């Protein structure tokens, strides 16, 4: 606390990111990073861009990257916004679209940064409970609101909705922005980007941090009709006209152009996820069906906090989120097959020793 802080700073409860510990021989399965490196083409582009041109400002419009991202889904650059990680894109969207005096709606178990954005921008919000199976029921989002935010696949559950369900949500709120946060969409869910031309109230946010293994580069983007993109741009240019540096734009563009690498990498993660889920079930865990690069799991006879602590003693880090509905669960990032097997072996030892 400080007497120099503004009232806003005093009342903020900041987001707490996943731990980045410094532990020797660590198996890090807590922050949903990809276990494989980025596209070789992206790495080559980054190296090539690290030259004398770094003395120059980057393209403030990131036009080449926006054009390439639009082409992937049949849109032009006017339908694409880019920012410094999807967290920045989300923050701009909350500020641009949700100040209507009515509560923003999002799930009670979802990405916890949404509540932080509401606190930062003094936006009212209402948590919409997941059902008993930890699923989103879009009928529960009916009624007046300032906007809707839906993580699809949801985090931390990994469960996803189909496009017909997304359509129903969009049609429930034709005069409010429905933001679909697709950070994990490449791992098995259906993207709503193809609905952008049809629905002027749809904003789809994605990231390079997960399936493209560029979490360290910090690049996020959004698809929406031009008037939504203009709204985001007005916020950006009132905050930071150059959010993506020259290296980020070069690496991200090369990554977009390497679709073969993306498909191969995603397939490896999905195969590992299915083996990890089956192994957890064999050990007596409940595992939710995941369309992400992580699984959400609980053991009926073991406390999740204890399991996380015991795994940490073995230099394996998973994510345990405190809260009434999340206390019993662990979120486990899908690592390499060797890392997943090490996790399963450690859990077998822990469960056997305590049985």
Residue pairs with C-beta under 8 A, 6 or more apart in sequence:
1 10
8 120
8 122
11 119
12 116
12 119
12 120
13 115
13 116
13 119
14 116
15 112
15 113
15 116
16 112
17 31
18 30
18 31
18 32
18 319
19 30
19 31
19 317
20 31
21 28
21 317
23 315
23 317
24 315
25 315
26 315
26 316
26 317
27 315
27 316
27 317
27 335
27 339
27 342
27 343
28 317
28 333
28 335
29 316
29 317
29 318
29 319
29 332
29 333
29 334
29 335
29 339
29 343
30 317
30 318
30 319
30 331
30 333
31 215
31 319
31 333
32 155
32 184
32 210
32 292
32 293
32 294
32 333
33 209
33 210
33 213
33 215
33 333
34 210
34 211
34 212
34 213
34 215
34 265
34 269
34 293
35 269
35 334
35 335
35 336
35 339
36 213
36 265
36 268
36 336
37 43
37 213
38 212
38 213
38 214
38 217
38 251
38 255
39 212
39 213
39 254
39 255
39 258
39 261
39 262
40 258
40 261
41 254
41 255
41 257
41 258
41 261
42 212
42 214
42 251
42 252
42 254
42 255
42 258
43 251
44 254
45 250
45 251
45 253
45 254
46 247
46 250
46 251
46 254
48 250
49 246
49 247
49 250
49 251
50 247
53 246
54 246
54 247
56 246
57 242
58 242
58 244
58 245
58 246
58 248
58 249
59 249
60 237
60 241
60 242
62 82
62 244
62 249
63 77
64 249
64 253
65 82
65 221
65 244
65 249
65 252
65 253
65 256
66 77
66 80
66 81
66 82
66 221
67 76
67 77
67 80
68 253
68 256
68 257
69 80
69 82
69 221
69 223
69 256
70 76
70 77
70 79
70 80
70 223
72 256
73 191
73 193
73 194
73 196
73 223
74 194
75 193
75 196
75 197
75 223
78 226
78 229
79 196
79 223
79 224
79 225
79 226
79 229
80 221
80 222
80 223
80 229
81 89
81 92
81 221
81 222
81 224
81 229
81 232
81 233
81 236
82 89
82 219
82 220
82 221
82 222
82 243
82 244
82 252
83 89
83 92
83 219
83 220
83 221
83 222
83 232
83 236
83 243
83 244
84 218
84 219
84 220
84 240
84 243
84 244
84 248
85 207
85 209
85 218
85 219
85 220
86 181
86 183
86 205
86 206
86 207
86 209
86 220
86 221
87 113
87 220
88 220
88 243
89 205
89 220
89 221
89 222
89 232
90 113
90 114
90 117
90 179
90 181
90 205
90 220
91 117
91 120
92 232
92 235
92 236
92 239
93 177
93 179
93 203
93 205
93 222
93 232
94 104
94 114
94 117
94 118
94 120
94 121
94 123
95 117
95 121
95 235
96 228
96 231
96 232
96 234
96 235
97 147
97 177
97 179
97 203
97 228
97 231
98 104
98 121
98 123
98 146
98 147
98 177
99 121
99 123
99 146
100 146
100 147
100 176
101 124
101 146
102 124
102 144
102 145
102 146
103 123
103 124
103 125
103 126
103 145
103 146
104 114
104 118
104 123
104 124
104 125
104 126
104 145
104 146
104 147
104 148
104 149
105 125
105 126
105 128
105 141
105 145
105 147
105 148
105 149
106 114
106 125
106 127
106 128
106 148
106 149
106 150
106 151
107 127
107 128
107 129
107 130
107 136
107 150
107 151
107 154
108 127
108 128
108 129
108 130
108 325
109 130
109 134
109 154
109 156
109 157
109 323
109 325
109 326
110 149
110 151
110 154
110 155
111 151
111 155
111 181
111 183
112 321
114 125
114 149
115 125
117 123
118 124
118 125
123 146
124 146
126 145
128 136
128 140
128 141
129 140
130 136
130 137
130 154
130 157
130 325
131 137
134 157
134 159
134 288
134 296
135 159
136 150
136 152
136 154
136 159
136 161
138 161
138 165
138 168
138 169
138 172
141 148
141 169
141 172
141 173
142 172
145 173
145 176
146 176
147 173
147 176
147 177
147 178
147 179
148 169
148 173
148 176
148 177
148 178
148 179
149 179
149 181
150 161
150 166
150 169
150 178
150 179
150 180
150 181
151 181
151 183
152 160
152 161
152 166
152 180
152 181
152 182
152 185
152 189
152 192
153 159
153 160
153 182
153 184
153 185
153 187
153 188
153 189
153 290
153 291
153 292
154 160
155 183
155 184
155 292
155 294
155 331
156 294
156 296
156 319
156 321
156 326
156 329
156 331
157 288
157 290
157 296
158 184
158 288
158 289
158 290
158 291
158 292
158 294
158 295
158 296
159 288
159 289
159 290
159 291
160 185
160 188
160 189
160 190
160 291
160 292
161 189
162 190
163 190
163 192
163 194
163 195
166 180
166 192
166 195
167 195
167 199
169 178
170 178
170 195
170 199
170 201
170 202
173 201
174 201
175 201
176 201
177 201
177 202
177 203
177 228
178 199
178 201
178 202
178 203
179 203
179 204
179 205
180 192
180 202
180 203
180 204
180 205
181 205
182 189
182 191
182 192
182 193
182 204
182 205
182 206
183 205
183 206
183 207
183 209
183 210
184 210
184 211
184 291
184 292
184 293
184 294
185 191
185 206
185 291
186 210
186 211
186 262
186 266
187 210
187 211
187 266
187 269
187 270
187 273
187 290
187 291
187 292
187 293
188 270
188 290
188 291
188 292
189 291
189 292
191 204
191 206
192 202
192 204
193 204
193 206
193 223
195 202
196 202
196 204
196 223
196 224
196 225
197 225
200 225
200 227
200 228
202 224
202 225
203 222
203 223
203 224
203 228
204 222
204 223
204 224
205 220
205 221
205 222
206 220
206 221
206 222
206 223
207 219
207 220
207 221
208 214
208 215
208 217
208 219
208 220
208 221
208 252
208 255
209 215
209 217
209 218
209 219
209 220
210 293
211 262
211 265
211 266
211 269
211 293
212 252
212 255
212 262
213 265
214 251
214 252
214 255
217 247
217 248
217 251
217 252
218 248
219 244
219 248
219 251
219 252
222 228
222 229
222 232
224 232
236 243
244 252
255 262
269 293
269 334
272 334
272 335
272 336
272 337
272 340
273 290
273 293
273 295
273 334
275 337
275 340
276 295
276 332
276 334
276 340
276 343
276 344
277 287
277 290
277 295
277 297
279 340
279 341
279 344
280 287
280 295
280 297
280 332
280 344
280 347
281 287
283 299
283 344
283 347
283 348
283 351
284 299
284 300
284 301
284 351
285 297
285 298
285 299
286 297
286 298
286 299
286 300
287 295
287 296
287 297
288 295
288 296
288 297
290 296
293 333
293 334
294 331
294 332
294 333
294 334
295 331
295 332
295 334
296 329
296 330
296 331
296 332
297 329
297 330
297 332
298 304
298 328
298 329
298 330
299 307
299 351
302 351
302 354
303 328
304 320
304 327
304 328
304 329
304 330
305 320
305 327
307 330
307 347
307 350
308 318
308 319
308 320
308 330
310 346
310 350
311 317
311 318
311 343
311 346
311 347
311 350
314 346
316 342
316 343
316 346
318 330
318 331
318 332
318 333
318 343
319 330
319 331
319 332
319 333
320 329
320 330
320 331
321 329
321 331
332 343
334 340
335 343
